[in-house]
Amino acid sequence: MSIFELYETKTRYYLVGTNEAKKRYRVLQIHRNNPNELVVIEDDVLYTEEEKTKLLKMIEDGNLSVGGLQLSPMKIYGLVGFIRFTQGWYMIFIMKRRQVALLGGHYIYHIDETRLVPIGLQAKLDKNSDEARYIATFQKIDLGKNFYFSYTYDITNSLQKNLTQPPLNPDNEPIPPLLHNDMFVWNHYLLSSGFKNLDSGSGWILPLIYGFVDQAKISIFGRNIVVTLIARRSRYFAGARFLKRGVNDKGFVANDVESEQIVADMATTSFHSTKYLFGNTRYTSYVQHRGSIPLIWSQDTTNMSPKPPIELNVVDPFFSAAALHFENLFYRYGTPVIVLNLIKQKEKTKRESILGKEFAEAIDYLNQFLATDKKIKYIAWDMSRASKSPDQAVIGFLEKISEETMKTTGFFQSGISENPNKNNPYHRYSRQEGVLRTNCIDCLDRTNAAQFLMGKCALGHQLYALGVIPSPKVDFDSDTVNIFTEMYHDHGDTIALQYGGSHLVNTMETYRKINQWTSHPRDMIESIRRFYANAFSDADKQDAINLFLGNFVTKDGQPMLWELSSDYHLHNQHPLKKAERRE
């Protein structure tokens, strides 16, 4: 469903949904009687247009004595979810959307505008009330920036996951659908308030990702190639730069972002071939990961220093949180996991190097328990020092790492080819096994440059696999790479704004040492902007994220969100409760 109409009576809201064809309709009923209780009822009946009209007429006739049935003038494109603060429940609707990408015939949209609609019959709100303050805090998460959705394609999962799900089991019976990746569903809490099962396949449930989506059409030797870049930000341990560092005790790291680049030959748009479902061989993808160093560390910002000292808050000889983090990476991406750590290694006053030493020890410790072919590969390289040194080639080193990584992990290519082996008549094309995990201190500037060079390497291999270029290499300053550079720059800027409060400080121009006279002043301005954002607006931003994601839920008799001295307990397990084993 992609088009919705909202009808109201004195005691009910009726949300009527349909698709572009407008031949079948569903109805969602929301009760308005009790402001403290949310009652949402999904009508299982699929109505024709005539049946839908009769139903609405019947509802109108039954409510004539109390005002009848009113159609809201709002043009609605989706339901984000439900939220309650102190007085009553609200619905959040998508009011404007914009198409940003097309994948296999599936449209991906950016949300441009949303609206918060009270469910109950509310009196005029006092501007100084707690309710008004909660609404203002909630709306600091701008749903009109960097939130994306698709009605028909699961953007919470990678292309590889979506296209390698067998449509039938060996007995030709339908298998359960692929579940959404909860980690990236930013409206999970908002939806779960109204719907018990978010994986039911209901047309009302529309998962949103927070991150970045961009798509470019490129003509290479007369072939129409589409490059799509998708970044998915994790909702676990999410927050602002200095307030969310390292890892929590559940193994989730700050600034955890999965970046996927999809390169497709548009000779055929569909994911399917004439013989097989998901049989089109013209789709390729490569996935990378970035995330804070998985140790329990923080920075004290009370002295207003632009580079606060780094403190290891917990020294765990068993590195339990790091173990949970890597276990999660193995589950998501397989093995091997290649860690590229770009932080400083030699400093006059030790800051970043404190973490480098501990991180290396953590990986050495964890590798003791892993099979030889499953061990975490750790690469530590001081990118900051190398970029200032005249005899070290930053680009050359990272390109070498990228090529070695590509040989290890491979990349995904869709399709099924016939295999002469009778025991296995169907052989899928290549899959990505393992992932490159890149980090610096903030996982912003240095990380984005390294991820771009890994992406550039993958782009060459993807174009070569599609038969577009004669060798798996693409050159700097070619039109294709220039467009790709702009996409990664926008990708890095967006992630930096979300976490750090400013655009990238150091860009690819900085590391390639071109346009230094113009890039240096820009880098300084962005450093100042980032310092200002971290010093003066991060606390409000963190409150908004905690409220939006349901980390903090208002309850009678408990302190208000702005009265909390710390949000540590919202992101970590209670020390007296036994930790649940994560599957």
Disulfide bonds with the S-S distance in Angstrom:
none
